[in-house]
């Protein structure tokens, strides 16, 4: 055992701190509590969102901030007995509680959104129509409807509607440039005035307005493609076709149906008919949307307008036509389908090393053409077109249309290659009427 010293033990005195040190310790403690509260709140809110996702979705970002601030302020106020923080925390939470009744209630709407007309040309007027009907048996509260129109956002106030009541709103759609403009979906938004809680319900799908490029009517057969009942004759001679060419002596194996008996009787030698091969005209239109070749803005729009005008005229003449861009094959079932596709044209970055490589790759699965038309902007060069010409035989005509806004309309020929420069859409009918494609 240890011997007693005979002195009473003296308790150690607590260290003394000045006022500034005490305040710093309190701040550190408050920060620690706040940090732990935030971390706990994040884990709890994540769990709540997973479990109650539909209900949690009505809380707006501002609502989550107010809720978190209320909890933090109330916690710190209670720990440090700061009356002001407790009051602020209670006020924040009370605002959320008071906002709850604004999102209650079942909406009984039938919502329709229409665009009239659904297809317009650049500059033509287009109107949208939003119709909201109350299909329920009770009067509805006033509601806000929101939807996107292109890059814009529309908000329309719908008043309280009696049972069976209807509210209609008209809105204008800008059509200053070629585009496909989506409208919708339409959402109803209910909530408090502060925007703490919002209830959003989707009522419609997205509809589209097609803004077609400007086009001009061209003279019939302006594309320079000959057409008749027998098709287009080539220089190839065949034994089976419609266009009679000449007679030749019979050879073993020839079809006896083509023996020309009258001439055979006169000459004493069997003679058979020969024909020139005929085929239906096939136009292939290549529209380059490469931004380096066709530019952007006004230049690119002129490229689209020339493309739409030429293909539309060929379709009206009931000729076979295939059209391609760097983005793929363009639908040519009808004029409307083609113009719808043209409304979606956008400049793209270069996809092939050269125009020749692009044309070869894009048209290799298409039918053999009789005429190839290449349309581009000011960057379309005659040297590129000459290389494209090497992809086809001498019987295939190749023509280029260089769209350069403001340039004087010209037409140059280099051998069988014809290049037309178009400075404005109005130049196209005159150039094709005077010269055709080839």
KOLTORMI-81499 format. One record per residue (C-alpha): residue in three letters; x, y, z. Coordinates in nm, 4 decimals, padded with zeros to 6 digits. Layout:
PT  nugu        xx        yy        zz
PT   ala         X         Y         Z
...
//
This chain:
PT  nugu        xx        yy        zz
PT   unk   00.0000   00.0000   00.0000
PT   unk   00.1124   00.3485  -00.0598
PT   unk   00.1672   00.5658   00.2416
PT   unk  -00.0575   00.8650   00.2856
PT   unk   00.1084   01.1996   00.2552
PT   unk  -00.1042   01.3511   00.5220
PT   unk  -00.2180   01.6341   00.2889
PT   unk  -00.5691   01.6695   00.1510
PT   unk  -00.5911   01.6416  -00.2291
PT   unk  -00.6501   01.9799  -00.3935
PT   unk  -00.8794   01.9717  -00.7006
PT   unk  -00.7384   02.1136  -01.0232
PT   unk  -00.8820   02.4477  -01.1255
PT   unk  -01.0580   02.4756  -01.4668
PT   unk  -00.8643   02.6829  -01.7160
PT   unk  -00.9945   03.0304  -01.7757
PT   unk  -01.0557   03.1652  -02.1317
PT   unk  -01.1110   03.5160  -02.2467
PT   unk  -01.4356   03.6201  -02.4169
PT   unk  -01.2993   03.6030  -02.7740
PT   unk  -01.1836   03.2451  -02.7253
PT   unk  -01.5239   03.1450  -02.5900
PT   unk  -01.6986   03.3002  -02.8930
PT   unk  -01.4653   03.1159  -03.1310
PT   unk  -01.5359   02.7856  -02.9545
PT   unk  -01.9089   02.8495  -02.9855
PT   unk  -01.8766   02.9242  -03.3557
PT   unk  -01.6747   02.6081  -03.4156
PT   unk  -01.9338   02.4073  -03.2270
PT   unk  -02.2157   02.5651  -03.4262
PT   unk  -02.0365   02.4945  -03.7537
PT   unk  -01.9804   02.1322  -03.6518
PT   unk  -02.3456   02.0899  -03.5603
PT   unk  -02.4538   02.2533  -03.8843
PT   unk  -02.2229   02.0312  -04.0898
PT   unk  -02.3515   01.7168  -03.9212
PT   unk  -02.7074   01.8370  -03.9682
PT   unk  -02.6522   01.8952  -04.3400
PT   unk  -02.4935   01.5531  -04.3847
PT   unk  -02.7770   01.3884  -04.1953
PT   unk  -03.0299   01.5834  -04.3975
PT   unk  -02.8737   01.4770  -04.7259
PT   unk  -02.8878   01.1094  -04.6316
PT   unk  -03.2432   01.1387  -04.4989
PT   unk  -03.3669   01.3398  -04.8007
PT   unk  -03.2108   01.0887  -05.0406
PT   unk  -03.3886   00.8051  -04.8630
PT   unk  -03.7148   01.0002  -04.8606
PT   unk  -03.6864   01.0762  -05.2317
PT   unk  -03.6269   00.7111  -05.3126
PT   unk  -03.9199   00.6007  -05.0992
PT   unk  -04.1576   00.8861  -05.1685
PT   unk  -04.0430   01.0158  -05.5044
PT   unk  -04.3877   01.1323  -05.6273
PT   unk  -04.4520   01.3301  -05.3094
PT   unk  -04.0998   01.4702  -05.2882
PT   unk  -04.1226   01.5967  -05.6458
PT   unk  -04.3750   01.8654  -05.5469
PT   unk  -04.1100   02.0424  -05.3394
PT   unk  -03.9368   02.2993  -05.5580
PT   unk  -03.5633   02.3721  -05.5325
PT   unk  -03.6528   02.6841  -05.3362
PT   unk  -03.8731   02.4718  -05.1103
PT   unk  -03.5851   02.2350  -05.0322
PT   unk  -03.3626   02.5320  -04.9466
PT   unk  -03.6274   02.6791  -04.7140
PT   unk  -03.6854   02.3413  -04.5482
PT   unk  -03.3167   02.2822  -04.4929
PT   unk  -03.2647   02.6363  -04.3663
PT   unk  -03.5579   02.6021  -04.1258
PT   unk  -03.4216   02.2792  -03.9780
PT   unk  -03.0685   02.4179  -03.9436
PT   unk  -03.1837   02.7466  -03.7895
PT   unk  -03.4196   02.5717  -03.5489
PT   unk  -03.1522   02.3216  -03.4413
PT   unk  -02.8826   02.5824  -03.3813
PT   unk  -03.1295   02.8128  -03.2057
PT   unk  -03.2404   02.5432  -02.9657
PT   unk  -02.8841   02.4294  -02.8919
PT   unk  -02.7547   02.7792  -02.8197
PT   unk  -03.0863   02.9216  -02.7020
PT   unk  -03.0876   03.1909  -02.9661
PT   unk  -03.4434   03.3103  -02.9784
PT   unk  -03.4024   03.4862  -03.3114
PT   unk  -03.2784   03.1713  -03.4871
PT   unk  -03.5599   02.9657  -03.3358
PT   unk  -03.8157   03.2160  -03.4630
PT   unk  -03.6592   03.2204  -03.8099
PT   unk  -03.6581   02.8407  -03.8254
PT   unk  -04.0207   02.8177  -03.7162
PT   unk  -04.1212   03.0803  -03.9741
PT   unk  -03.9478   02.8893  -04.2551
PT   unk  -04.1151   02.5601  -04.1621
PT   unk  -04.4504   02.7310  -04.1149
PT   unk  -04.4282   02.8731  -04.4678
PT   unk  -04.3903   02.5195  -04.6023
PT   unk  -04.6842   02.3935  -04.3980
PT   unk  -04.9045   02.6786  -04.5158
PT   unk  -04.8113   02.6002  -04.8787
PT   unk  -04.9442   02.2419  -04.8599
PT   unk  -05.3157   02.3217  -04.9219
PT   unk  -05.2266   02.4937  -05.2501
PT   unk  -05.1139   02.1639  -05.4095
PT   unk  -05.4038   01.9523  -05.2869
PT   unk  -05.6923   01.8668  -05.5137
PT   unk  -05.7455   01.6549  -05.8205
PT   unk  -05.7329   01.8202  -06.1616
PT   unk  -06.0088   01.7175  -06.4031
PT   unk  -05.8860   01.8786  -06.7220
PT   unk  -05.8896   01.7810  -07.0855
PT   unk  -05.6207   01.9755  -07.2683
PT   unk  -05.5656   02.0065  -07.6429
PT   unk  -05.2924   02.1987  -07.8233
PT   unk  -05.3154   02.2621  -08.1969
PT   unk  -05.1070   02.4373  -08.4594
PT   unk  -05.2912   02.5833  -08.7575
PT   unk  -05.1687   02.5149  -09.0131
PT   unk  -04.9214   02.2430  -08.9228
PT   unk  -04.7041   02.3261  -09.2261
PT   unk  -04.6121   02.6739  -09.3435
PT   unk  -04.3508   02.8405  -09.5610
PT   unk  -04.0947   03.0767  -09.4119
PT   unk  -04.2648   03.4059  -09.3275
PT   unk  -04.6215   03.2741  -09.3339
PT   unk  -04.8373   03.3225  -09.0277
PT   unk  -04.8867   03.0292  -08.7910
PT   unk  -05.1146   03.0308  -08.4887
PT   unk  -05.1365   02.7946  -08.1962
PT   unk  -05.4495   02.7155  -07.9999
PT   unk  -05.4692   02.5845  -07.6437
PT   unk  -05.8050   02.4547  -07.5213
PT   unk  -05.8630   02.3563  -07.1581
PT   unk  -06.1912   02.1876  -07.0570
PT   unk  -06.3206   02.0942  -06.7135
PT   unk  -06.4455   01.7365  -06.7426
PT   unk  -06.5249   01.7021  -06.3720
PT   unk  -06.8391   01.7688  -06.1686
PT   unk  -06.6875   02.0448  -05.9534
PT   unk  -06.5561   02.3890  -06.0214
PT   unk  -06.1798   02.3951  -06.0716
PT   unk  -05.9406   02.6438  -05.9176
PT   unk  -05.7442   02.8837  -06.1341
PT   unk  -05.4422   02.7144  -06.2878
PT   unk  -05.1281   02.8084  -06.4742
PT   unk  -05.0464   02.6200  -06.7952
PT   unk  -04.6871   02.6097  -06.9176
PT   unk  -04.5336   02.4714  -07.2362
PT   unk  -04.2384   02.5260  -07.4675
PT   unk  -04.2715   02.6601  -07.8218
PT   unk  -03.9427   02.6116  -08.0030
PT   unk  -03.6792   02.7809  -07.7907
PT   unk  -03.9384   02.9948  -07.6101
PT   unk  -04.1488   02.9236  -07.3038
PT   unk  -04.5172   03.0151  -07.2708
PT   unk  -04.7166   03.0614  -06.9512
PT   unk  -05.0939   03.1030  -06.9748
PT   unk  -05.3330   03.1669  -06.6863
PT   unk  -05.6489   02.9540  -06.6905
PT   unk  -05.9307   03.0924  -06.4751
PT   unk  -06.1566   02.8819  -06.2548
PT   unk  -06.3837   02.6704  -06.4750
PT   unk  -06.7335   02.5433  -06.3928
PT   unk  -06.8238   02.1816  -06.4736
PT   unk  -06.8125   02.1452  -06.8515
PT   unk  -06.6527   02.4870  -06.8876
PT   unk  -06.3865   02.5626  -07.1453
PT   unk  -06.1089   02.8181  -07.1810
PT   unk  -05.9251   02.8920  -07.5054
PT   unk  -05.5995   03.0764  -07.5649
PT   unk  -05.4389   03.1675  -07.8974
PT   unk  -05.0675   03.2244  -07.9418
PT   unk  -04.8457   03.3160  -08.2361
PT   unk  -04.5592   03.0954  -08.3539
PT   unk  -04.2589   03.2703  -08.5124
PT   unk  -04.1780   03.1417  -08.8620
PT   unk  -03.8911   03.3694  -08.9612
PT   unk  -03.6641   03.0813  -09.0612
PT   unk  -03.6852   02.7255  -09.1876
PT   unk  -03.7173   02.4847  -08.8952
PT   unk  -03.9205   02.2177  -08.7222
PT   unk  -04.0743   02.3902  -08.4195
PT   unk  -04.1902   02.1640  -08.1341
PT   unk  -04.4801   02.2794  -07.9174
PT   unk  -04.5531   02.1146  -07.5851
PT   unk  -04.5912   01.9150  -07.3796
PT   unk  -04.8459   02.1194  -07.1845
PT   unk  -04.8146   02.1054  -06.8049
PT   unk  -05.0514   02.2410  -06.5427
PT   unk  -04.8697   02.4013  -06.2499
PT   unk  -05.0317   02.4502  -05.9107
PT   unk  -04.8586   02.5854  -05.6052
PT   unk  -04.8231   02.8614  -05.3482
PT   unk  -04.7359   03.2196  -05.4285
PT   unk  -04.3806   03.1811  -05.2993
PT   unk  -04.3109   02.8801  -05.5208
PT   unk  -04.2130   02.6518  -05.2346
PT   unk  -04.4400   02.3660  -05.3414
PT   unk  -04.5468   02.3063  -05.7011
PT   unk  -04.7536   02.0276  -05.8483
PT   unk  -04.6869   01.9672  -06.2179
PT   unk  -04.9096   01.7431  -06.4317
PT   unk  -04.8425   01.6638  -06.7971
PT   unk  -05.1470   01.6771  -07.0242
PT   unk  -05.0278   01.6548  -07.3860
PT   unk  -04.7486   01.5220  -07.6018
PT   unk  -04.5209   01.7273  -07.8244
PT   unk  -04.6562   01.8365  -08.1628
PT   unk  -04.4503   01.9848  -08.4466
PT   unk  -04.4836   02.2768  -08.6839
PT   unk  -04.2923   02.2358  -09.0110
PT   unk  -04.1598   02.5616  -09.1520
PT   unk  -04.0715   02.4772  -09.5120
PT   unk  -03.8088   02.6651  -09.7118
PT   unk  -03.9199   02.9061  -09.9785
PT   unk  -03.9470   02.7395  -10.3188
PT   unk  -04.0213   02.8549  -10.6725
PT   unk  -04.2166   02.6869  -10.9481
PT   unk  -03.9971   02.5742  -11.2347
PT   unk  -04.0826   02.5320  -11.6013
PT   unk  -04.1976   02.1765  -11.6853
PT   unk  -03.9001   01.9550  -11.7656
PT   unk  -03.6737   02.2337  -11.6400
PT   unk  -03.4529   01.9688  -11.4905
PT   unk  -03.3454   01.8869  -11.8466
PT   unk  -03.4707   01.5268  -11.8267
PT   unk  -03.6370   01.3955  -12.1416
PT   unk  -03.9505   01.1921  -12.0949
PT   unk  -04.1801   01.0045  -12.3338
PT   unk  -04.3907   00.6907  -12.3511
PT   unk  -04.0931   00.4730  -12.4374
PT   unk  -03.8619   00.6144  -12.1757
PT   unk  -03.5193   00.7575  -12.2541
PT   unk  -03.3193   00.5890  -12.5280
PT   unk  -02.9505   00.5245  -12.4843
PT   unk  -02.6817   00.4320  -12.7357
PT   unk  -02.6736   00.0732  -12.6115
PT   unk  -02.8144  -00.1766  -12.8654
PT   unk  -03.0191  -00.4706  -12.7355
PT   unk  -03.2293  -00.7501  -12.8785
PT   unk  -03.5288  -00.6865  -12.6500
PT   unk  -03.6811  -00.3402  -12.6065
PT   unk  -03.9307  -00.0924  -12.7522
PT   unk  -03.7283   00.1601  -12.9553
PT   unk  -03.6579   00.0026  -13.2967
PT   unk  -03.3046   00.0670  -13.4207
PT   unk  -03.2109  -00.1513  -13.7217
PT   unk  -03.2168  -00.4978  -13.8810
PT   unk  -02.9376  -00.7539  -13.8805
PT   unk  -02.8919  -01.1091  -14.0143
PT   unk  -03.0369  -01.3873  -13.8045
PT   unk  -02.7955  -01.5792  -13.5802
PT   unk  -02.8557  -01.9121  -13.4105
PT   unk  -03.0208  -01.8538  -13.0764
PT   unk  -03.2053  -01.5351  -13.1748
PT   unk  -03.5680  -01.5111  -13.0654
PT   unk  -03.7833  -01.5963  -13.3681
PT   unk  -04.0483  -01.3482  -13.2527
PT   unk  -03.8224  -01.0665  -13.3719
PT   unk  -03.7710  -01.2003  -13.7269
PT   unk  -03.8817  -00.9410  -13.9797
PT   unk  -04.0482  -01.1715  -14.2331
PT   unk  -04.1183  -00.9141  -14.5036
PT   unk  -03.7552  -00.8068  -14.5271
PT   unk  -03.6408  -01.1666  -14.5009
PT   unk  -03.8610  -01.2615  -14.7993
PT   unk  -03.7297  -00.9719  -15.0044
PT   unk  -03.3611  -01.0374  -14.9319
PT   unk  -03.3755  -01.4129  -14.9107
PT   unk  -03.1956  -01.4003  -14.5724
PT   unk  -03.3535  -01.4160  -14.2307
PT   unk  -03.3386  -01.0706  -14.0702
PT   unk  -03.4136  -00.9864  -13.7057
PT   unk  -03.4954  -00.6536  -13.5414
PT   unk  -03.2558  -00.4756  -13.3068
PT   unk  -03.3540  -00.2068  -13.0571
PT   unk  -03.2003   00.0792  -12.8655
PT   unk  -03.2083   00.0190  -12.4954
PT   unk  -03.4606   00.2384  -12.3186
PT   unk  -03.4763   00.3272  -11.9539
PT   unk  -03.6761   00.5577  -11.7305
PT   unk  -03.5017   00.8751  -11.6263
PT   unk  -03.3470   00.8564  -11.2785
PT   unk  -03.2410   01.1820  -11.1177
PT   unk  -03.0084   01.1770  -10.8191
PT   unk  -02.9860   01.5007  -10.6217
PT   unk  -02.6961   01.5423  -10.3814
PT   unk  -02.7300   01.8310  -10.1365
PT   unk  -02.4171   01.8990  -09.9348
PT   unk  -02.4866   02.0337  -09.5858
PT   unk  -02.1173   02.0421  -09.4968
PT   unk  -02.0688   02.3794  -09.3290
PT   unk  -01.7348   02.4282  -09.5059
PT   unk  -01.8971   02.3749  -09.8454
PT   unk  -02.2454   02.5174  -09.7898
PT   unk  -02.1831   02.7726  -09.5177
PT   unk  -02.4403   02.8803  -09.2609
PT   unk  -02.7102   03.1441  -09.2302
PT   unk  -02.8370   03.2991  -09.5530
PT   unk  -02.6068   03.0911  -09.7726
PT   unk  -02.7249   02.7635  -09.6215
PT   unk  -03.0891   02.8691  -09.6487
PT   unk  -03.0416   02.9383  -10.0220
PT   unk  -02.8959   02.5884  -10.0633
PT   unk  -03.2079   02.4411  -09.8997
PT   unk  -03.4394   02.6551  -10.1138
PT   unk  -03.2718   02.5502  -10.4404
PT   unk  -03.2766   02.1857  -10.3340
PT   unk  -03.6473   02.2005  -10.2408
PT   unk  -03.7423   02.3763  -10.5650
PT   unk  -03.5631   02.1300  -10.7956
PT   unk  -03.6785   01.8117  -10.6201
PT   unk  -04.0360   01.9392  -10.5878
PT   unk  -04.0535   02.0073  -10.9624
PT   unk  -03.9166   01.6626  -11.0478
PT   unk  -04.1730   01.4985  -10.8195
PT   unk  -04.4543   01.6978  -10.9784
PT   unk  -04.3427   01.5649  -11.3186
PT   unk  -04.3691   01.2115  -11.1775
PT   unk  -04.0044   01.1303  -11.2450
PT   unk  -03.7905   00.8966  -11.0386
PT   unk  -03.5686   01.0915  -10.8021
PT   unk  -03.3426   01.0056  -10.5107
PT   unk  -03.1990   01.2680  -10.2777
PT   unk  -02.9211   01.2463  -10.0205
PT   unk  -02.7280   01.4661  -09.7792
PT   unk  -02.4453   01.3966  -09.5364
PT   unk  -02.7183   01.3123  -09.2835
PT   unk  -02.8640   01.0338  -09.5006
PT   unk  -03.1301   00.9660  -09.7639
PT   unk  -03.4060   01.2266  -09.7939
PT   unk  -03.7631   01.1036  -09.8295
PT   unk  -03.9012   01.1727  -10.1788
PT   unk  -04.2335   00.9875  -10.1536
PT   unk  -04.4249   01.3132  -10.1912
PT   unk  -04.3464   01.6831  -10.2194
PT   unk  -04.4717   01.7358  -09.8638
PT   unk  -04.2554   01.4574  -09.7221
PT   unk  -03.9519   01.5998  -09.9000
PT   unk  -04.0135   01.9532  -09.7722
PT   unk  -04.0709   01.8180  -09.4196
PT   unk  -03.7302   01.6540  -09.4373
PT   unk  -03.5750   01.9730  -09.5765
PT   unk  -03.7070   02.1649  -09.2758
PT   unk  -03.4773   01.9522  -09.0586
PT   unk  -03.1575   02.0264  -09.2551
PT   unk  -02.8778   02.1621  -09.0376
PT   unk  -02.5126   02.2319  -09.1206
PT   unk  -02.2790   01.9500  -09.0177
PT   unk  -01.9054   01.9142  -08.9814
PT   unk  -01.7145   01.7453  -09.2623
PT   unk  -01.7862   01.3719  -09.2746
PT   unk  -01.5749   01.2677  -09.5747
PT   unk  -01.2329   01.3571  -09.7063
PT   unk  -01.3754   01.4889  -10.0347
PT   unk  -01.7027   01.5539  -10.2140
PT   unk  -01.6317   01.2576  -10.4425
PT   unk  -01.5989   01.0229  -10.1448
PT   unk  -01.9244   01.1547  -09.9996
PT   unk  -02.1183   01.1131  -10.3260
PT   unk  -01.9796   00.7641  -10.3831
PT   unk  -02.0681   00.6503  -10.0309
PT   unk  -02.4109   00.8174  -10.0222
PT   unk  -02.5313   00.6906  -10.3621
PT   unk  -02.3848   00.3428  -10.3830
PT   unk  -02.7133   00.1800  -10.2727
PT   unk  -02.9273   00.3926  -10.5045
PT   unk  -03.0343   00.3099  -10.8581
PT   unk  -02.8106   00.3946  -11.1522
PT   unk  -02.8764   00.7619  -11.2365
PT   unk  -02.9161   00.9308  -11.5733
PT   unk  -02.8662   01.2783  -11.4244
PT   unk  -02.6731   01.3737  -11.1090
PT   unk  -02.7315   01.7165  -10.9567
PT   unk  -02.4978   01.8419  -10.6848
PT   unk  -02.6095   02.1426  -10.4789
PT   unk  -02.3829   02.3349  -10.2443
PT   unk  -02.2864   02.6800  -10.1259
PT   unk  -02.0158   02.9190  -10.2303
PT   unk  -01.7557   02.6607  -10.1269
PT   unk  -01.8644   02.4175  -10.3996
PT   unk  -01.5785   02.4113  -10.6515
PT   unk  -01.5785   02.2973  -11.0140
PT   unk  -01.2714   02.0814  -10.9495
PT   unk  -01.4710   01.8834  -10.6926
PT   unk  -01.7541   01.8352  -10.9411
PT   unk  -01.5140   01.7093  -11.2070
PT   unk  -01.3926   01.4437  -10.9643
PT   unk  -01.7543   01.3481  -10.8936
PT   unk  -01.8055   01.3131  -11.2690
PT   unk  -01.5454   01.0356  -11.2818
PT   unk  -01.7798   00.8147  -11.0767
PT   unk  -02.0167   00.7768  -11.3724
PT   unk  -02.0028   00.6866  -11.7383
PT   unk  -02.0224   00.9348  -12.0259
PT   unk  -02.3977   00.8812  -12.0658
PT   unk  -02.4659   01.0284  -11.7165
PT   unk  -02.4963   01.4053  -11.7000
PT   unk  -02.3557   01.5827  -11.3946
PT   unk  -02.4581   01.9368  -11.3037
PT   unk  -02.3636   02.1565  -11.0120
PT   unk  -02.5536   02.4411  -10.8484
PT   unk  -02.3371   02.6813  -10.6504
PT   unk  -02.5463   02.8985  -10.4179
PT   unk  -02.3708   03.2257  -10.3362
PT   unk  -02.6075   03.4992  -10.2112
PT   unk  -02.5521   03.8276  -10.3932
PT   unk  -02.3482   03.6812  -10.6810
PT   unk  -02.4509   03.7409  -11.0402
PT   unk  -02.6242   03.4349  -11.1918
PT   unk  -02.3895   03.2624  -11.4327
PT   unk  -02.3580   02.9326  -11.6147
PT   unk  -02.0286   02.7760  -11.7164
PT   unk  -01.9594   02.4590  -11.9100
PT   unk  -01.6461   02.2495  -11.8959
PT   unk  -01.6858   01.9570  -12.1325
PT   unk  -02.0029   01.7776  -12.0279
PT   unk  -01.9980   01.9386  -11.6817
PT   unk  -02.2262   02.2383  -11.6259
PT   unk  -02.1961   02.4601  -11.3172
PT   unk  -02.4593   02.7245  -11.2404
PT   unk  -02.4064   03.0029  -10.9877
PT   unk  -02.7226   03.1276  -10.8177
PT   unk  -02.7225   03.4540  -10.6226
PT   unk  -03.0931   03.4479  -10.5295
PT   unk  -03.3750   03.1963  -10.5498
PT   unk  -03.5422   03.4021  -10.8246
PT   unk  -03.2462   03.3236  -11.0544
PT   unk  -03.3221   02.9492  -11.0585
PT   unk  -03.6316   02.9402  -11.2892
PT   unk  -03.4621   03.1518  -11.5559
PT   unk  -03.1403   02.9492  -11.5578
PT   unk  -03.3237   02.6173  -11.5855
PT   unk  -03.5763   02.7419  -11.8386
PT   unk  -03.3049   02.8726  -12.0693
PT   unk  -03.0531   02.5944  -12.0347
PT   unk  -03.1950   02.3016  -11.8358
PT   unk  -02.9550   02.0960  -11.6314
PT   unk  -02.7258   01.9671  -11.9022
//
